[in-house]
């Protein structure tokens, strides 16, 4: 039986979060959390929290053994963008897009 956790409107670009998500996809939950704990990326801390939340959600179900969980899928989708403007040469302004992410983690038993 699978359970999931969703984190929305996270202030990190989806491209940067997907780089970290690709590393832990398919791993055992314990190995994934340990890998993310020692990874020097901002997305690693965020993904670790979402994975731990999915494990806590699975722990609420009595029929699931938490020790046999693995990361079945991690989806990193783009959220709404914050639009900001930056001054440029000759009186112009350019738009800066501050991207957000929606992160979904699904864990399942082996």
Residue pairs with C-beta under 8 A, 6 or more apart in sequence:
1 61
1 63
1 64
1 108
1 109
2 72
2 106
2 107
2 108
2 109
3 54
3 57
3 58
3 61
3 64
3 106
3 107
4 54
4 57
4 104
4 105
4 106
4 107
5 50
5 51
5 53
5 54
5 56
5 57
5 104
5 105
6 50
6 102
6 103
6 104
6 105
7 46
7 49
7 50
7 53
7 102
7 103
8 79
8 102
8 103
9 79
9 80
9 100
9 102
10 17
10 46
10 79
10 100
10 101
10 102
10 103
11 98
11 100
12 42
12 43
12 46
12 99
12 100
12 101
13 99
13 101
14 76
14 77
14 78
14 99
14 101
16 41
16 42
16 43
17 43
17 46
17 47
17 76
17 101
17 103
18 76
19 41
19 43
20 36
20 39
20 41
20 43
20 44
20 47
21 43
21 47
21 74
21 76
21 103
23 35
23 39
24 32
24 35
24 36
24 47
24 51
24 71
24 74
25 71
25 73
25 74
26 70
26 71
26 72
27 35
27 70
27 71
28 69
28 70
28 71
29 51
29 55
29 66
29 69
29 70
29 71
29 107
32 51
32 71
33 48
33 51
33 52
36 44
36 45
36 47
36 48
36 51
37 44
37 48
46 103
47 74
47 103
47 105
50 103
50 105
51 71
51 105
51 107
53 105
54 105
54 106
54 107
55 66
55 69
55 107
58 64
58 66
58 69
58 107
59 66
64 109
65 109
68 109
68 110
69 107
69 108
69 109
69 110
70 107
70 108
70 109
70 110
71 105
71 106
71 107
72 106
72 107
72 108
73 104
73 105
73 106
74 103
74 104
74 105
74 106
75 102
75 103
75 104
76 101
76 102
76 103
77 101
77 102
77 103
77 104
78 99
78 100
78 101
78 102
79 99
79 100
79 101
79 102
80 100
81 97
81 98
81 99
81 100
82 97
82 98
82 100
83 95
83 96
83 97
83 98
84 95
84 96
84 97
84 98
85 93
85 94
85 95
85 96
86 93
86 94
86 95
86 96
87 93
88 94
